[in-house]
Amino acid sequence: MHINLTELFSQTVEDVTIRRTLEMDRLEFGGESFELNKPINIEFEVTQLGEGEYLTQGKVEAELVMYCNRCMNEVISIVEGQFTK
């Protein structure tokens, strides 16, 4: 996902909240492949700290389809994470 920060901050705003949904069937992570139950939701705020300097804080949520090791029934696992950069 690419976002042009120059366009976002060409106005007189100091921070912008962005919400996106990523439509994917599978997620590759840590050498493993996971089936997704629904699209990945991402929400983050970009704050302009100075000329060409930004702080990004947000969260991501995904529902993974996994299988129980004992009974092999399908299990939906909600994975959430926060990030700051």
PDB file of N, CA, C and O in Angstrom:
ATOM      1  N   MET A   1       0.849  -1.160   0.000  1.00  0.00           N
ATOM      2  CA  MET A   1       0.000   0.000   0.000  1.00  0.00           C
ATOM      3  C   MET A   1       0.898   1.227   0.000  1.00  0.00           C
ATOM      4  O   MET A   1       1.784   1.352   0.846  1.00  0.00           O
ATOM      5  N   HIS A   2       0.674   2.132  -0.944  1.00  0.00           N
ATOM      6  CA  HIS A   2       1.445   3.363  -1.041  1.00  0.00           C
ATOM      7  C   HIS A   2       0.516   4.550  -0.819  1.00  0.00           C
ATOM      8  O   HIS A   2      -0.575   4.613  -1.386  1.00  0.00           O
ATOM      9  N   ILE A   3       0.955   5.479   0.002  1.00  0.00           N
ATOM     10  CA  ILE A   3       0.176   6.681   0.281  1.00  0.00           C
ATOM     11  C   ILE A   3       1.086   7.881   0.078  1.00  0.00           C
ATOM     12  O   ILE A   3       2.172   7.934   0.655  1.00  0.00           O
ATOM     13  N   ASN A   4       0.661   8.843  -0.730  1.00  0.00           N
ATOM     14  CA  ASN A   4       1.446  10.036  -1.010  1.00  0.00           C
ATOM     15  C   ASN A   4       1.252  11.037   0.127  1.00  0.00           C
ATOM     16  O   ASN A   4       0.227  11.715   0.193  1.00  0.00           O
ATOM     17  N   LEU A   5       2.237  11.128   1.023  1.00  0.00           N
ATOM     18  CA  LEU A   5       2.133  12.016   2.174  1.00  0.00           C
ATOM     19  C   LEU A   5       2.192  13.480   1.769  1.00  0.00           C
ATOM     20  O   LEU A   5       1.597  14.330   2.430  1.00  0.00           O
ATOM     21  N   THR A   6       2.899  13.782   0.696  1.00  0.00           N
ATOM     22  CA  THR A   6       2.987  15.168   0.233  1.00  0.00           C
ATOM     23  C   THR A   6       1.604  15.704  -0.112  1.00  0.00           C
ATOM     24  O   THR A   6       1.266  16.835   0.237  1.00  0.00           O
ATOM     25  N   GLU A   7       0.806  14.892  -0.796  1.00  0.00           N
ATOM     26  CA  GLU A   7      -0.559  15.305  -1.128  1.00  0.00           C
ATOM     27  C   GLU A   7      -1.418  15.432   0.122  1.00  0.00           C
ATOM     28  O   GLU A   7      -2.210  16.367   0.238  1.00  0.00           O
ATOM     29  N   LEU A   8      -1.269  14.501   1.055  1.00  0.00           N
ATOM     30  CA  LEU A   8      -2.071  14.542   2.280  1.00  0.00           C
ATOM     31  C   LEU A   8      -1.810  15.806   3.079  1.00  0.00           C
ATOM     32  O   LEU A   8      -2.741  16.425   3.594  1.00  0.00           O
ATOM     33  N   PHE A   9      -0.547  16.187   3.181  1.00  0.00           N
ATOM     34  CA  PHE A   9      -0.179  17.305   4.033  1.00  0.00           C
ATOM     35  C   PHE A   9       0.028  18.602   3.260  1.00  0.00           C
ATOM     36  O   PHE A   9       0.613  19.545   3.793  1.00  0.00           O
ATOM     37  N   SER A  10      -0.440  18.670   2.014  1.00  0.00           N
ATOM     38  CA  SER A  10      -0.354  19.909   1.256  1.00  0.00           C
ATOM     39  C   SER A  10      -1.375  20.918   1.782  1.00  0.00           C
ATOM     40  O   SER A  10      -1.285  22.114   1.503  1.00  0.00           O
ATOM     41  N   GLN A  11      -2.334  20.421   2.539  1.00  0.00           N
ATOM     42  CA  GLN A  11      -3.303  21.300   3.189  1.00  0.00           C
ATOM     43  C   GLN A  11      -2.705  21.733   4.528  1.00  0.00           C
ATOM     44  O   GLN A  11      -1.536  21.458   4.800  1.00  0.00           O
ATOM     45  N   THR A  12      -3.474  22.390   5.344  1.00  0.00           N
ATOM     46  CA  THR A  12      -2.955  22.870   6.626  1.00  0.00           C
ATOM     47  C   THR A  12      -3.362  21.937   7.768  1.00  0.00           C
ATOM     48  O   THR A  12      -3.716  22.404   8.851  1.00  0.00           O
ATOM     49  N   VAL A  13      -3.314  20.649   7.537  1.00  0.00           N
ATOM     50  CA  VAL A  13      -3.640  19.686   8.591  1.00  0.00           C
ATOM     51  C   VAL A  13      -2.348  19.154   9.202  1.00  0.00           C
ATOM     52  O   VAL A  13      -1.307  19.126   8.546  1.00  0.00           O
ATOM     53  N   GLU A  14      -2.424  18.736  10.456  1.00  0.00           N
ATOM     54  CA  GLU A  14      -1.246  18.198  11.131  1.00  0.00           C
ATOM     55  C   GLU A  14      -1.275  16.680  11.227  1.00  0.00           C
ATOM     56  O   GLU A  14      -0.229  16.038  11.320  1.00  0.00           O
ATOM     57  N   ASP A  15      -2.479  16.107  11.202  1.00  0.00           N
ATOM     58  CA  ASP A  15      -2.557  14.648  11.240  1.00  0.00           C
ATOM     59  C   ASP A  15      -3.743  14.165  10.411  1.00  0.00           C
ATOM     60  O   ASP A  15      -4.730  14.872  10.211  1.00  0.00           O
ATOM     61  N   VAL A  16      -3.601  12.932   9.941  1.00  0.00           N
ATOM     62  CA  VAL A  16      -4.598  12.328   9.062  1.00  0.00           C
ATOM     63  C   VAL A  16      -4.840  10.901   9.534  1.00  0.00           C
ATOM     64  O   VAL A  16      -3.888  10.168   9.802  1.00  0.00           O
ATOM     65  N   THR A  17      -6.108  10.499   9.638  1.00  0.00           N
ATOM     66  CA  THR A  17      -6.450   9.118   9.969  1.00  0.00           C
ATOM     67  C   THR A  17      -6.836   8.399   8.683  1.00  0.00           C
ATOM     68  O   THR A  17      -7.634   8.898   7.889  1.00  0.00           O
ATOM     69  N   ILE A  18      -6.257   7.222   8.494  1.00  0.00           N
ATOM     70  CA  ILE A  18      -6.490   6.443   7.278  1.00  0.00           C
ATOM     71  C   ILE A  18      -7.008   5.064   7.674  1.00  0.00           C
ATOM     72  O   ILE A  18      -6.456   4.411   8.559  1.00  0.00           O
ATOM     73  N   ARG A  19      -8.076   4.633   7.007  1.00  0.00           N
ATOM     74  CA  ARG A  19      -8.631   3.293   7.224  1.00  0.00           C
ATOM     75  C   ARG A  19      -8.649   2.582   5.878  1.00  0.00           C
ATOM     76  O   ARG A  19      -9.119   3.123   4.877  1.00  0.00           O
ATOM     77  N   ARG A  20      -8.132   1.371   5.874  1.00  0.00           N
ATOM     78  CA  ARG A  20      -8.095   0.589   4.635  1.00  0.00           C
ATOM     79  C   ARG A  20      -8.485  -0.850   4.940  1.00  0.00           C
ATOM     80  O   ARG A  20      -8.293  -1.346   6.050  1.00  0.00           O
ATOM     81  N   THR A  21      -9.034  -1.502   3.930  1.00  0.00           N
ATOM     82  CA  THR A  21      -9.342  -2.925   3.988  1.00  0.00           C
ATOM     83  C   THR A  21      -8.569  -3.592   2.867  1.00  0.00           C
ATOM     84  O   THR A  21      -8.666  -3.189   1.708  1.00  0.00           O
ATOM     85  N   LEU A  22      -7.802  -4.610   3.215  1.00  0.00           N
ATOM     86  CA  LEU A  22      -7.022  -5.348   2.224  1.00  0.00           C
ATOM     87  C   LEU A  22      -7.737  -6.653   1.903  1.00  0.00           C
ATOM     88  O   LEU A  22      -7.894  -7.514   2.769  1.00  0.00           O
ATOM     89  N   GLU A  23      -8.162  -6.793   0.669  1.00  0.00           N
ATOM     90  CA  GLU A  23      -8.842  -8.007   0.214  1.00  0.00           C
ATOM     91  C   GLU A  23      -7.786  -9.037  -0.179  1.00  0.00           C
ATOM     92  O   GLU A  23      -7.113  -8.887  -1.199  1.00  0.00           O
ATOM     93  N   MET A  24      -7.647 -10.066   0.625  1.00  0.00           N
ATOM     94  CA  MET A  24      -6.679 -11.132   0.358  1.00  0.00           C
ATOM     95  C   MET A  24      -7.297 -12.461   0.757  1.00  0.00           C
ATOM     96  O   MET A  24      -8.108 -12.521   1.681  1.00  0.00           O
ATOM     97  N   ASP A  25      -6.917 -13.524   0.065  1.00  0.00           N
ATOM     98  CA  ASP A  25      -7.371 -14.868   0.427  1.00  0.00           C
ATOM     99  C   ASP A  25      -6.413 -15.534   1.399  1.00  0.00           C
ATOM    100  O   ASP A  25      -6.817 -16.317   2.258  1.00  0.00           O
ATOM    101  N   ARG A  26      -5.110 -15.202   1.243  1.00  0.00           N
ATOM    102  CA  ARG A  26      -4.079 -15.847   2.052  1.00  0.00           C
ATOM    103  C   ARG A  26      -3.087 -14.802   2.533  1.00  0.00           C
ATOM    104  O   ARG A  26      -2.911 -13.754   1.913  1.00  0.00           O
ATOM    105  N   LEU A  27      -2.443 -15.110   3.651  1.00  0.00           N
ATOM    106  CA  LEU A  27      -1.413 -14.255   4.220  1.00  0.00           C
ATOM    107  C   LEU A  27      -0.160 -15.089   4.421  1.00  0.00           C
ATOM    108  O   LEU A  27      -0.204 -16.132   5.074  1.00  0.00           O
ATOM    109  N   GLU A  28       0.944 -14.644   3.871  1.00  0.00           N
ATOM    110  CA  GLU A  28       2.235 -15.312   4.050  1.00  0.00           C
ATOM    111  C   GLU A  28       2.978 -14.574   5.154  1.00  0.00           C
ATOM    112  O   GLU A  28       3.199 -13.367   5.056  1.00  0.00           O
ATOM    113  N   PHE A  29       3.363 -15.295   6.205  1.00  0.00           N
ATOM    114  CA  PHE A  29       4.051 -14.650   7.325  1.00  0.00           C
ATOM    115  C   PHE A  29       4.939 -15.659   8.033  1.00  0.00           C
ATOM    116  O   PHE A  29       4.496 -16.759   8.364  1.00  0.00           O
ATOM    117  N   GLY A  30       6.177 -15.290   8.262  1.00  0.00           N
ATOM    118  CA  GLY A  30       7.097 -16.157   9.006  1.00  0.00           C
ATOM    119  C   GLY A  30       7.308 -17.511   8.363  1.00  0.00           C
ATOM    120  O   GLY A  30       7.497 -18.505   9.064  1.00  0.00           O
ATOM    121  N   GLY A  31       7.279 -17.567   7.037  1.00  0.00           N
ATOM    122  CA  GLY A  31       7.480 -18.831   6.338  1.00  0.00           C
ATOM    123  C   GLY A  31       6.253 -19.724   6.304  1.00  0.00           C
ATOM    124  O   GLY A  31       6.320 -20.849   5.808  1.00  0.00           O
ATOM    125  N   GLU A  32       5.127 -19.236   6.828  1.00  0.00           N
ATOM    126  CA  GLU A  32       3.889 -20.014   6.818  1.00  0.00           C
ATOM    127  C   GLU A  32       2.826 -19.291   5.999  1.00  0.00           C
ATOM    128  O   GLU A  32       2.913 -18.083   5.776  1.00  0.00           O
ATOM    129  N   SER A  33       1.828 -20.038   5.557  1.00  0.00           N
ATOM    130  CA  SER A  33       0.729 -19.487   4.779  1.00  0.00           C
ATOM    131  C   SER A  33      -0.570 -19.694   5.559  1.00  0.00           C
ATOM    132  O   SER A  33      -0.851 -20.798   6.027  1.00  0.00           O
ATOM    133  N   PHE A  34      -1.356 -18.626   5.696  1.00  0.00           N
ATOM    134  CA  PHE A  34      -2.601 -18.688   6.451  1.00  0.00           C
ATOM    135  C   PHE A  34      -3.768 -18.279   5.564  1.00  0.00           C
ATOM    136  O   PHE A  34      -3.674 -17.317   4.801  1.00  0.00           O
ATOM    137  N   GLU A  35      -4.864 -19.016   5.672  1.00  0.00           N
ATOM    138  CA  GLU A  35      -6.099 -18.647   4.982  1.00  0.00           C
ATOM    139  C   GLU A  35      -6.784 -17.562   5.810  1.00  0.00           C
ATOM    140  O   GLU A  35      -6.810 -17.638   7.038  1.00  0.00           O
ATOM    141  N   LEU A  36      -7.335 -16.554   5.139  1.00  0.00           N
ATOM    142  CA  LEU A  36      -8.028 -15.474   5.835  1.00  0.00           C
ATOM    143  C   LEU A  36      -9.531 -15.695   5.797  1.00  0.00           C
ATOM    144  O   LEU A  36     -10.084 -16.074   4.764  1.00  0.00           O
ATOM    145  N   ASN A  37     -10.194 -15.455   6.930  1.00  0.00           N
ATOM    146  CA  ASN A  37     -11.642 -15.596   7.029  1.00  0.00           C
ATOM    147  C   ASN A  37     -12.365 -14.373   6.467  1.00  0.00           C
ATOM    148  O   ASN A  37     -13.478 -14.488   5.953  1.00  0.00           O
ATOM    149  N   LYS A  38     -11.730 -13.197   6.567  1.00  0.00           N
ATOM    150  CA  LYS A  38     -12.305 -11.958   6.042  1.00  0.00           C
ATOM    151  C   LYS A  38     -11.160 -11.005   5.714  1.00  0.00           C
ATOM    152  O   LYS A  38     -10.014 -11.287   6.066  1.00  0.00           O
ATOM    153  N   PRO A  39     -11.437  -9.891   5.054  1.00  0.00           N
ATOM    154  CA  PRO A  39     -10.365  -8.955   4.695  1.00  0.00           C
ATOM    155  C   PRO A  39      -9.625  -8.420   5.928  1.00  0.00           C
ATOM    156  O   PRO A  39     -10.169  -8.390   7.031  1.00  0.00           O
ATOM    157  N   ILE A  40      -8.390  -8.005   5.716  1.00  0.00           N
ATOM    158  CA  ILE A  40      -7.566  -7.424   6.778  1.00  0.00           C
ATOM    159  C   ILE A  40      -7.952  -5.956   6.942  1.00  0.00           C
ATOM    160  O   ILE A  40      -8.037  -5.220   5.959  1.00  0.00           O
ATOM    161  N   ASN A  41      -8.184  -5.532   8.179  1.00  0.00           N
ATOM    162  CA  ASN A  41      -8.514  -4.135   8.469  1.00  0.00           C
ATOM    163  C   ASN A  41      -7.290  -3.424   9.030  1.00  0.00           C
ATOM    164  O   ASN A  41      -6.637  -3.917   9.950  1.00  0.00           O
ATOM    165  N   ILE A  42      -6.990  -2.264   8.465  1.00  0.00           N
ATOM    166  CA  ILE A  42      -5.865  -1.455   8.921  1.00  0.00           C
ATOM    167  C   ILE A  42      -6.382  -0.047   9.190  1.00  0.00           C
ATOM    168  O   ILE A  42      -7.101   0.531   8.375  1.00  0.00           O
ATOM    169  N   GLU A  43      -6.005   0.492  10.342  1.00  0.00           N
ATOM    170  CA  GLU A  43      -6.339   1.875  10.678  1.00  0.00           C
ATOM    171  C   GLU A  43      -5.094   2.511  11.267  1.00  0.00           C
ATOM    172  O   GLU A  43      -4.480   1.956  12.179  1.00  0.00           O
ATOM    173  N   PHE A  44      -4.720   3.673  10.751  1.00  0.00           N
ATOM    174  CA  PHE A  44      -3.550   4.344  11.305  1.00  0.00           C
ATOM    175  C   PHE A  44      -3.657   5.851  11.159  1.00  0.00           C
ATOM    176  O   PHE A  44      -4.399   6.372  10.326  1.00  0.00           O
ATOM    177  N   GLU A  45      -2.890   6.530  11.998  1.00  0.00           N
ATOM    178  CA  GLU A  45      -2.843   7.981  11.995  1.00  0.00           C
ATOM    179  C   GLU A  45      -1.436   8.415  11.623  1.00  0.00           C
ATOM    180  O   GLU A  45      -0.456   7.902  12.162  1.00  0.00           O
ATOM    181  N   VAL A  46      -1.343   9.354  10.706  1.00  0.00           N
ATOM    182  CA  VAL A  46      -0.055   9.917  10.302  1.00  0.00           C
ATOM    183  C   VAL A  46      -0.018  11.350  10.815  1.00  0.00           C
ATOM    184  O   VAL A  46      -0.901  12.151  10.506  1.00  0.00           O
ATOM    185  N   THR A  47       1.008  11.669  11.599  1.00  0.00           N
ATOM    186  CA  THR A  47       1.182  13.005  12.155  1.00  0.00           C
ATOM    187  C   THR A  47       2.441  13.622  11.576  1.00  0.00           C
ATOM    188  O   THR A  47       3.505  13.003  11.587  1.00  0.00           O
ATOM    189  N   GLN A  48       2.320  14.830  11.075  1.00  0.00           N
ATOM    190  CA  GLN A  48       3.490  15.527  10.543  1.00  0.00           C
ATOM    191  C   GLN A  48       4.218  16.175  11.712  1.00  0.00           C
ATOM    192  O   GLN A  48       3.663  17.023  12.411  1.00  0.00           O
ATOM    193  N   LEU A  49       5.483  15.762  11.919  1.00  0.00           N
ATOM    194  CA  LEU A  49       6.287  16.284  13.016  1.00  0.00           C
ATOM    195  C   LEU A  49       7.089  17.503  12.596  1.00  0.00           C
ATOM    196  O   LEU A  49       7.378  18.380  13.410  1.00  0.00           O
ATOM    197  N   GLY A  50       7.442  17.552  11.333  1.00  0.00           N
ATOM    198  CA  GLY A  50       8.238  18.648  10.791  1.00  0.00           C
ATOM    199  C   GLY A  50       8.345  18.467   9.293  1.00  0.00           C
ATOM    200  O   GLY A  50       7.667  17.615   8.717  1.00  0.00           O
ATOM    201  N   GLU A  51       9.181  19.253   8.663  1.00  0.00           N
ATOM    202  CA  GLU A  51       9.367  19.174   7.216  1.00  0.00           C
ATOM    203  C   GLU A  51       9.894  17.797   6.827  1.00  0.00           C
ATOM    204  O   GLU A  51      11.039  17.464   7.133  1.00  0.00           O
ATOM    205  N   GLY A  52       9.068  16.994   6.153  1.00  0.00           N
ATOM    206  CA  GLY A  52       9.468  15.663   5.699  1.00  0.00           C
ATOM    207  C   GLY A  52       9.602  14.634   6.804  1.00  0.00           C
ATOM    208  O   GLY A  52      10.171  13.565   6.585  1.00  0.00           O
ATOM    209  N   GLU A  53       9.085  14.937   7.994  1.00  0.00           N
ATOM    210  CA  GLU A  53       9.193  14.018   9.137  1.00  0.00           C
ATOM    211  C   GLU A  53       7.785  13.678   9.633  1.00  0.00           C
ATOM    212  O   GLU A  53       6.990  14.568   9.934  1.00  0.00           O
ATOM    213  N   TYR A  54       7.489  12.369   9.714  1.00  0.00           N
ATOM    214  CA  TYR A  54       6.147  11.913  10.055  1.00  0.00           C
ATOM    215  C   TYR A  54       6.204  10.810  11.107  1.00  0.00           C
ATOM    216  O   TYR A  54       7.175  10.058  11.187  1.00  0.00           O
ATOM    217  N   LEU A  55       5.151  10.728  11.907  1.00  0.00           N
ATOM    218  CA  LEU A  55       4.968   9.640  12.864  1.00  0.00           C
ATOM    219  C   LEU A  55       3.719   8.884  12.442  1.00  0.00           C
ATOM    220  O   LEU A  55       2.668   9.484  12.214  1.00  0.00           O
ATOM    221  N   THR A  56       3.837   7.560  12.340  1.00  0.00           N
ATOM    222  CA  THR A  56       2.703   6.717  11.971  1.00  0.00           C
ATOM    223  C   THR A  56       2.402   5.768  13.124  1.00  0.00           C
ATOM    224  O   THR A  56       3.287   5.053  13.594  1.00  0.00           O
ATOM    225  N   GLN A  57       1.152   5.765  13.577  1.00  0.00           N
ATOM    226  CA  GLN A  57       0.710   4.862  14.639  1.00  0.00           C
ATOM    227  C   GLN A  57      -0.602   4.224  14.204  1.00  0.00           C
ATOM    228  O   GLN A  57      -1.481   4.898  13.667  1.00  0.00           O
ATOM    229  N   GLY A  58      -0.728   2.933  14.437  1.00  0.00           N
ATOM    230  CA  GLY A  58      -1.968   2.303  14.015  1.00  0.00           C
ATOM    231  C   GLY A  58      -2.136   0.894  14.522  1.00  0.00           C
ATOM    232  O   GLY A  58      -1.388   0.409  15.371  1.00  0.00           O
ATOM    233  N   LYS A  59      -3.160   0.247  13.963  1.00  0.00           N
ATOM    234  CA  LYS A  59      -3.455  -1.129  14.346  1.00  0.00           C
ATOM    235  C   LYS A  59      -3.913  -1.901  13.118  1.00  0.00           C
ATOM    236  O   LYS A  59      -4.409  -1.333  12.146  1.00  0.00           O
ATOM    237  N   VAL A  60      -3.733  -3.190  13.193  1.00  0.00           N
ATOM    238  CA  VAL A  60      -4.137  -4.090  12.112  1.00  0.00           C
ATOM    239  C   VAL A  60      -4.869  -5.266  12.743  1.00  0.00           C
ATOM    240  O   VAL A  60      -4.505  -5.724  13.826  1.00  0.00           O
ATOM    241  N   GLU A  61      -5.912  -5.757  12.056  1.00  0.00           N
ATOM    242  CA  GLU A  61      -6.688  -6.893  12.564  1.00  0.00           C
ATOM    243  C   GLU A  61      -6.972  -7.850  11.417  1.00  0.00           C
ATOM    244  O   GLU A  61      -7.362  -7.443  10.322  1.00  0.00           O
ATOM    245  N   ALA A  62      -6.770  -9.123  11.692  1.00  0.00           N
ATOM    246  CA  ALA A  62      -7.045 -10.164  10.698  1.00  0.00           C
ATOM    247  C   ALA A  62      -7.693 -11.359  11.389  1.00  0.00           C
ATOM    248  O   ALA A  62      -7.452 -11.613  12.569  1.00  0.00           O
ATOM    249  N   GLU A  63      -8.515 -12.086  10.644  1.00  0.00           N
ATOM    250  CA  GLU A  63      -9.102 -13.341  11.126  1.00  0.00           C
ATOM    251  C   GLU A  63      -8.504 -14.472  10.307  1.00  0.00           C
ATOM    252  O   GLU A  63      -8.729 -14.567   9.100  1.00  0.00           O
ATOM    253  N   LEU A  64      -7.742 -15.326  10.973  1.00  0.00           N
ATOM    254  CA  LEU A  64      -7.084 -16.444  10.308  1.00  0.00           C
ATOM    255  C   LEU A  64      -7.892 -17.720  10.488  1.00  0.00           C
ATOM    256  O   LEU A  64      -8.447 -17.964  11.559  1.00  0.00           O
ATOM    257  N   VAL A  65      -7.958 -18.528   9.445  1.00  0.00           N
ATOM    258  CA  VAL A  65      -8.580 -19.845   9.528  1.00  0.00           C
ATOM    259  C   VAL A  65      -7.465 -20.825   9.866  1.00  0.00           C
ATOM    260  O   VAL A  65      -6.510 -20.985   9.106  1.00  0.00           O
ATOM    261  N   MET A  66      -7.600 -21.478  11.015  1.00  0.00           N
ATOM    262  CA  MET A  66      -6.594 -22.444  11.455  1.00  0.00           C
ATOM    263  C   MET A  66      -7.310 -23.750  11.772  1.00  0.00           C
ATOM    264  O   MET A  66      -8.539 -23.826  11.738  1.00  0.00           O
ATOM    265  N   TYR A  67      -6.532 -24.764  12.076  1.00  0.00           N
ATOM    266  CA  TYR A  67      -7.115 -26.069  12.379  1.00  0.00           C
ATOM    267  C   TYR A  67      -6.555 -26.584  13.693  1.00  0.00           C
ATOM    268  O   TYR A  67      -5.350 -26.533  13.937  1.00  0.00           O
ATOM    269  N   CYS A  68      -7.457 -27.083  14.538  1.00  0.00           N
ATOM    270  CA  CYS A  68      -7.072 -27.633  15.832  1.00  0.00           C
ATOM    271  C   CYS A  68      -6.168 -28.850  15.614  1.00  0.00           C
ATOM    272  O   CYS A  68      -6.496 -29.741  14.830  1.00  0.00           O
ATOM    273  N   ASN A  69      -5.037 -28.882  16.306  1.00  0.00           N
ATOM    274  CA  ASN A  69      -4.107 -30.013  16.180  1.00  0.00           C
ATOM    275  C   ASN A  69      -4.687 -31.309  16.738  1.00  0.00           C
ATOM    276  O   ASN A  69      -4.286 -32.396  16.324  1.00  0.00           O
ATOM    277  N   ARG A  70      -5.622 -31.200  17.668  1.00  0.00           N
ATOM    278  CA  ARG A  70      -6.183 -32.386  18.303  1.00  0.00           C
ATOM    279  C   ARG A  70      -7.327 -32.985  17.489  1.00  0.00           C
ATOM    280  O   ARG A  70      -7.341 -34.185  17.214  1.00  0.00           O
ATOM    281  N   CYS A  71      -8.303 -32.127  17.099  1.00  0.00           N
ATOM    282  CA  CYS A  71      -9.506 -32.660  16.434  1.00  0.00           C
ATOM    283  C   CYS A  71      -9.597 -32.292  14.955  1.00  0.00           C
ATOM    284  O   CYS A  71     -10.478 -32.787  14.251  1.00  0.00           O
ATOM    285  N   MET A  72      -8.711 -31.442  14.481  1.00  0.00           N
ATOM    286  CA  MET A  72      -8.655 -30.971  13.090  1.00  0.00           C
ATOM    287  C   MET A  72      -9.885 -30.168  12.666  1.00  0.00           C
ATOM    288  O   MET A  72     -10.125 -29.984  11.473  1.00  0.00           O
ATOM    289  N   ASN A  73     -10.669 -29.685  13.649  1.00  0.00           N
ATOM    290  CA  ASN A  73     -11.785 -28.794  13.328  1.00  0.00           C
ATOM    291  C   ASN A  73     -11.247 -27.406  12.996  1.00  0.00           C
ATOM    292  O   ASN A  73     -10.202 -26.989  13.495  1.00  0.00           O
ATOM    293  N   GLU A  74     -11.984 -26.706  12.146  1.00  0.00           N
ATOM    294  CA  GLU A  74     -11.605 -25.346  11.775  1.00  0.00           C
ATOM    295  C   GLU A  74     -11.795 -24.406  12.967  1.00  0.00           C
ATOM    296  O   GLU A  74     -12.804 -24.473  13.669  1.00  0.00           O
ATOM    297  N   VAL A  75     -10.821 -23.540  13.182  1.00  0.00           N
ATOM    298  CA  VAL A  75     -10.863 -22.566  14.270  1.00  0.00           C
ATOM    299  C   VAL A  75     -10.541 -21.197  13.674  1.00  0.00           C
ATOM    300  O   VAL A  75      -9.585 -21.059  12.911  1.00  0.00           O
ATOM    301  N   ILE A  76     -11.335 -20.191  14.020  1.00  0.00           N
ATOM    302  CA  ILE A  76     -11.056 -18.826  13.574  1.00  0.00           C
ATOM    303  C   ILE A  76     -10.269 -18.135  14.684  1.00  0.00           C
ATOM    304  O   ILE A  76     -10.714 -18.073  15.830  1.00  0.00           O
ATOM    305  N   SER A  77      -9.109 -17.625  14.334  1.00  0.00           N
ATOM    306  CA  SER A  77      -8.248 -16.946  15.297  1.00  0.00           C
ATOM    307  C   SER A  77      -8.117 -15.477  14.901  1.00  0.00           C
ATOM    308  O   SER A  77      -7.669 -15.160  13.799  1.00  0.00           O
ATOM    309  N   ILE A  78      -8.512 -14.588  15.807  1.00  0.00           N
ATOM    310  CA  ILE A  78      -8.397 -13.151  15.550  1.00  0.00           C
ATOM    311  C   ILE A  78      -7.016 -12.693  15.993  1.00  0.00           C
ATOM    312  O   ILE A  78      -6.610 -12.900  17.136  1.00  0.00           O
ATOM    313  N   VAL A  79      -6.307 -12.069  15.067  1.00  0.00           N
ATOM    314  CA  VAL A  79      -4.953 -11.586  15.336  1.00  0.00           C
ATOM    315  C   VAL A  79      -4.979 -10.066  15.229  1.00  0.00           C
ATOM    316  O   VAL A  79      -5.420  -9.510  14.223  1.00  0.00           O
ATOM    317  N   GLU A  80      -4.500  -9.400  16.280  1.00  0.00           N
ATOM    318  CA  GLU A  80      -4.456  -7.943  16.299  1.00  0.00           C
ATOM    319  C   GLU A  80      -3.046  -7.493  16.627  1.00  0.00           C
ATOM    320  O   GLU A  80      -2.329  -8.151  17.381  1.00  0.00           O
ATOM    321  N   GLY A  81      -2.662  -6.385  16.062  1.00  0.00           N
ATOM    322  CA  GLY A  81      -1.346  -5.838  16.355  1.00  0.00           C
ATOM    323  C   GLY A  81      -1.358  -4.329  16.236  1.00  0.00           C
ATOM    324  O   GLY A  81      -2.173  -3.752  15.516  1.00  0.00           O
ATOM    325  N   GLN A  82      -0.440  -3.696  16.954  1.00  0.00           N
ATOM    326  CA  GLN A  82      -0.286  -2.250  16.883  1.00  0.00           C
ATOM    327  C   GLN A  82       1.107  -1.934  16.382  1.00  0.00           C
ATOM    328  O   GLN A  82       2.034  -2.723  16.566  1.00  0.00           O
ATOM    329  N   PHE A  83       1.255  -0.784  15.751  1.00  0.00           N
ATOM    330  CA  PHE A  83       2.563  -0.401  15.239  1.00  0.00           C
ATOM    331  C   PHE A  83       2.771   1.102  15.372  1.00  0.00           C
ATOM    332  O   PHE A  83       1.825   1.890  15.372  1.00  0.00           O
ATOM    333  N   THR A  84       4.036   1.466  15.484  1.00  0.00           N
ATOM    334  CA  THR A  84       4.469   2.861  15.514  1.00  0.00           C
ATOM    335  C   THR A  84       5.735   2.949  14.697  1.00  0.00           C
ATOM    336  O   THR A  84       6.649   2.143  14.870  1.00  0.00           O
ATOM    337  N   LYS A  85       5.796   3.912  13.818  1.00  0.00           N
ATOM    338  CA  LYS A  85       7.004   4.082  12.994  1.00  0.00           C
ATOM    339  C   LYS A  85       7.228   5.550  12.746  1.00  0.00           C
ATOM    340  O   LYS A  85       8.190   5.923  12.074  1.00  0.00           O
TER     341      LYS A  85
END
